[in-house]
Amino acid sequence: MPGYRKIGIREFLAVGPRKGPFPSKFAQWDGNTKKDIEVSFVQQKDTCQTLIDQWHGKADGRINMSLAYQVHTPNQNALSAAESAEMKEQARAVRDMSKRHSLLFTQDGHSRGSVKFAHEELDILGPDALLSHSTGLTDEEIAICAETDTRISHNPSSNFSVTARCPVPELLEPYPCAVSMDTCWASGGDRCSPPPQCEEASSGDDQHVCR
């Protein structure tokens, strides 16, 4: 982060607890010596709070923090009733933190039922929520995004697009969903230009896809 401040670029850094179960095992290195440590959900959430306090809004507002929470689906893991209740409590704790600090709330990798689960079971969507990829959405999930004013960010060059498509036209019409089309290409040459899929979508009847 000091490097971002020094060279003067704008940065949004998304941080959040990793996926359960907790505690999570991490490796701590001291020279060539490795030590395994276990970190609880509360410790990870507290670390997020420390980063927010230290860096959000710094460098004349160029450095900003956002909070991330892992995507969950109804059939992803066979959780017990107690484990499911704990996961929902943790999701809401992270979401409450994002609202308390007026931070962008992000989730990476939504697909096939996870948006409905996030809305109905976790209650974490809204106009300050940004869902990446969002492939394979059902008509019901498209309507949920419109109803909650949830934002979508999709990269057509991502591997997520191999198995399912992001329904960008359906999100834009007739629903007023906010959709951004991104690229993760490395810099150099014209690598910062839109990927070929965006160029194709900008012609013909699909000009609205990459506005």
C-alpha positions as CSV (number, residue, x, y, z in Angstrom):
1,M,0.0,0.0,0.0
2,P,2.8,2.5,0.6
3,G,3.9,1.8,-3.0
4,Y,0.4,2.8,-4.3
5,R,0.5,6.0,-2.3
6,K,4.0,6.8,-3.5
7,I,3.4,6.4,-7.3
8,G,0.0,8.1,-7.1
9,I,-2.4,5.5,-8.6
10,R,-5.9,4.7,-7.4
11,E,-6.5,1.4,-5.7
12,F,-9.4,-0.5,-4.3
13,L,-8.2,-3.4,-2.2
14,A,-10.8,-6.1,-1.3
15,V,-10.1,-8.1,1.9
16,G,-12.1,-10.5,3.8
17,P,-12.1,-13.8,5.8
18,R,-11.3,-16.9,3.7
19,K,-13.7,-19.7,3.3
20,G,-14.5,-21.9,6.3
21,P,-14.4,-24.1,8.1
22,F,-12.5,-22.2,10.8
23,P,-10.0,-21.9,12.2
24,S,-8.0,-21.7,9.0
25,K,-4.5,-23.0,8.8
26,F,-1.7,-20.6,7.6
27,A,2.0,-21.0,7.4
28,Q,4.3,-18.4,9.1
29,W,7.9,-18.3,7.9
30,D,10.9,-17.1,9.9
31,G,13.8,-17.4,7.5
32,N,13.8,-21.1,6.5
33,T,11.7,-22.1,9.4
34,K,8.0,-22.8,8.8
35,K,5.4,-22.6,11.6
36,D,1.8,-23.6,11.1
37,I,-0.7,-21.4,12.8
38,E,-4.5,-21.5,13.1
39,V,-6.5,-18.3,12.6
40,S,-10.1,-18.0,13.7
41,F,-12.9,-16.1,11.8
42,V,-12.9,-13.4,14.5
43,Q,-9.1,-12.9,14.1
44,Q,-9.5,-12.6,10.3
45,K,-12.4,-10.1,10.6
46,D,-10.3,-8.1,13.1
47,T,-7.5,-8.0,10.6
48,C,-9.9,-6.6,8.1
49,Q,-10.9,-3.9,10.6
50,T,-7.2,-3.0,11.1
51,L,-6.6,-2.6,7.4
52,I,-9.7,-0.4,7.1
53,D,-8.6,1.8,9.9
54,Q,-5.1,2.1,8.5
55,W,-5.7,2.5,4.8
56,H,-9.3,3.4,3.8
57,G,-9.5,6.8,2.3
58,K,-5.8,7.5,2.5
59,A,-3.5,9.2,-0.1
60,D,-6.1,11.9,-0.6
61,G,-8.8,9.3,-1.2
62,R,-6.9,7.3,-3.8
63,I,-6.5,4.2,-1.6
64,N,-9.8,2.6,-0.6
65,M,-10.7,-0.7,1.0
66,S,-13.6,-3.0,0.2
67,L,-14.8,-6.1,1.9
68,A,-15.1,-9.5,0.3
69,Y,-17.0,-12.6,1.4
70,Q,-16.7,-16.0,-0.3
71,V,-19.5,-17.3,-2.5
72,H,-21.6,-20.1,-1.2
73,T,-24.2,-22.2,-2.9
74,P,-27.0,-24.4,-1.5
75,N,-25.3,-27.6,-2.8
76,Q,-21.7,-26.6,-2.5
77,N,-21.0,-28.4,0.8
78,A,-23.0,-30.7,3.0
79,L,-23.1,-28.5,6.0
80,S,-24.8,-29.5,9.2
81,A,-27.5,-27.3,10.6
82,A,-25.1,-25.8,13.1
83,E,-22.4,-25.2,10.4
84,S,-24.9,-23.6,8.1
85,A,-26.1,-21.3,10.9
86,E,-22.5,-20.3,11.7
87,M,-21.8,-19.6,8.0
88,K,-24.8,-17.3,7.7
89,E,-23.8,-15.5,10.9
90,Q,-20.3,-14.9,9.5
91,A,-21.6,-13.7,6.1
92,R,-23.9,-11.2,7.9
93,A,-21.0,-10.1,10.2
94,V,-18.9,-9.2,7.1
95,R,-21.8,-7.5,5.4
96,D,-22.6,-5.5,8.5
97,M,-19.0,-4.3,8.6
98,S,-19.1,-3.2,5.0
99,K,-22.3,-1.2,5.7
100,R,-21.0,0.3,8.9
101,H,-17.9,1.7,7.1
102,S,-19.8,2.5,3.8
103,L,-17.5,0.1,1.9
104,L,-18.1,-1.7,-1.4
105,F,-19.0,-5.3,-0.7
106,T,-17.7,-7.8,-3.2
107,Q,-18.0,-11.5,-4.0
108,D,-16.0,-13.4,-6.7
109,G,-17.3,-16.2,-8.8
110,H,-21.1,-16.2,-8.7
111,S,-22.8,-18.8,-10.8
112,R,-25.8,-21.1,-11.0
113,G,-28.0,-20.5,-8.0
114,S,-25.5,-18.6,-5.8
115,V,-27.1,-15.2,-6.3
116,K,-30.5,-16.5,-5.2
117,F,-28.8,-18.1,-2.1
118,A,-27.0,-14.9,-1.3
119,H,-30.3,-13.0,-1.4
120,E,-32.7,-15.4,0.2
121,E,-30.5,-17.1,2.7
122,L,-27.7,-14.6,3.5
123,D,-29.5,-11.3,2.7
124,I,-26.2,-9.6,1.6
125,L,-27.1,-8.1,-1.8
126,G,-27.8,-4.4,-2.5
127,P,-26.6,-1.3,-4.4
128,D,-23.3,-1.4,-2.6
129,A,-22.6,-5.0,-3.6
130,L,-20.5,-6.0,-6.6
131,L,-20.7,-9.6,-7.9
132,S,-18.0,-10.7,-10.3
133,H,-18.4,-13.1,-13.2
134,S,-22.1,-14.0,-12.5
135,T,-22.4,-16.7,-15.1
136,G,-25.3,-19.0,-15.6
137,L,-27.8,-16.8,-13.9
138,T,-31.4,-17.8,-14.0
139,D,-34.2,-15.5,-14.9
140,E,-35.1,-15.3,-11.2
141,E,-31.6,-14.3,-10.3
142,I,-31.6,-11.6,-13.0
143,A,-34.8,-10.2,-11.5
144,I,-33.2,-10.4,-8.0
145,C,-30.2,-8.3,-9.2
146,A,-32.6,-5.7,-10.6
147,E,-34.8,-5.7,-7.4
148,T,-31.9,-5.3,-5.1
149,D,-29.9,-2.9,-7.5
150,T,-26.9,-5.2,-7.1
151,R,-24.0,-4.5,-9.5
152,I,-22.4,-7.0,-11.8
153,S,-18.8,-7.1,-13.1
154,H,-18.0,-9.6,-15.8
155,N,-14.8,-10.4,-17.7
156,P,-15.6,-12.3,-21.0
157,S,-12.0,-13.5,-21.1
158,S,-12.2,-15.2,-17.8
159,N,-12.2,-19.0,-17.4
160,F,-15.7,-18.7,-15.9
161,S,-17.0,-17.9,-19.3
162,V,-15.9,-21.3,-20.6
163,T,-18.7,-23.2,-18.7
164,A,-21.5,-20.6,-18.8
165,R,-22.3,-17.1,-20.1
166,C,-23.0,-14.0,-18.2
167,P,-26.4,-12.8,-19.4
168,V,-25.4,-9.2,-20.0
169,P,-28.1,-8.3,-22.5
170,E,-30.8,-9.8,-20.2
171,L,-29.4,-7.9,-17.2
172,L,-29.5,-4.6,-19.1
173,E,-32.9,-5.0,-20.8
174,P,-35.6,-4.8,-19.5
175,Y,-33.9,-4.5,-16.1
176,P,-31.8,-1.5,-15.2
177,C,-28.9,-3.5,-13.7
178,A,-25.5,-1.9,-13.6
179,V,-23.0,-4.1,-15.5
180,S,-19.4,-3.5,-16.2
181,M,-17.3,-5.4,-18.7
182,D,-13.7,-5.8,-17.7
183,T,-10.3,-7.2,-18.8
184,C,-7.6,-8.9,-16.8
185,W,-5.1,-8.8,-19.6
186,A,-1.5,-8.0,-18.7
187,S,-0.3,-4.5,-19.6
188,G,1.9,-4.0,-22.6
189,G,1.2,-3.3,-26.3
190,D,-2.6,-2.9,-26.7
191,R,-3.3,-5.3,-23.7
192,C,-5.3,-2.5,-22.0
193,S,-7.8,-2.4,-24.9
194,P,-11.1,-4.3,-24.6
195,P,-10.9,-8.1,-25.2
196,P,-12.2,-9.4,-28.6
197,Q,-15.5,-10.4,-27.0
198,C,-16.2,-6.8,-26.2
199,E,-15.3,-5.6,-29.7
200,E,-17.7,-8.2,-31.1
201,A,-20.4,-7.3,-28.7
202,S,-20.1,-3.6,-29.6
203,S,-21.3,-4.2,-33.1
204,G,-24.7,-5.1,-34.5
205,D,-27.6,-5.5,-32.3
206,D,-25.6,-5.9,-29.1
207,Q,-24.1,-2.4,-28.9
208,H,-25.5,-2.0,-25.4
209,V,-23.4,-4.8,-24.0
210,C,-20.1,-2.8,-23.6
211,R,-21.3,0.7,-23.0
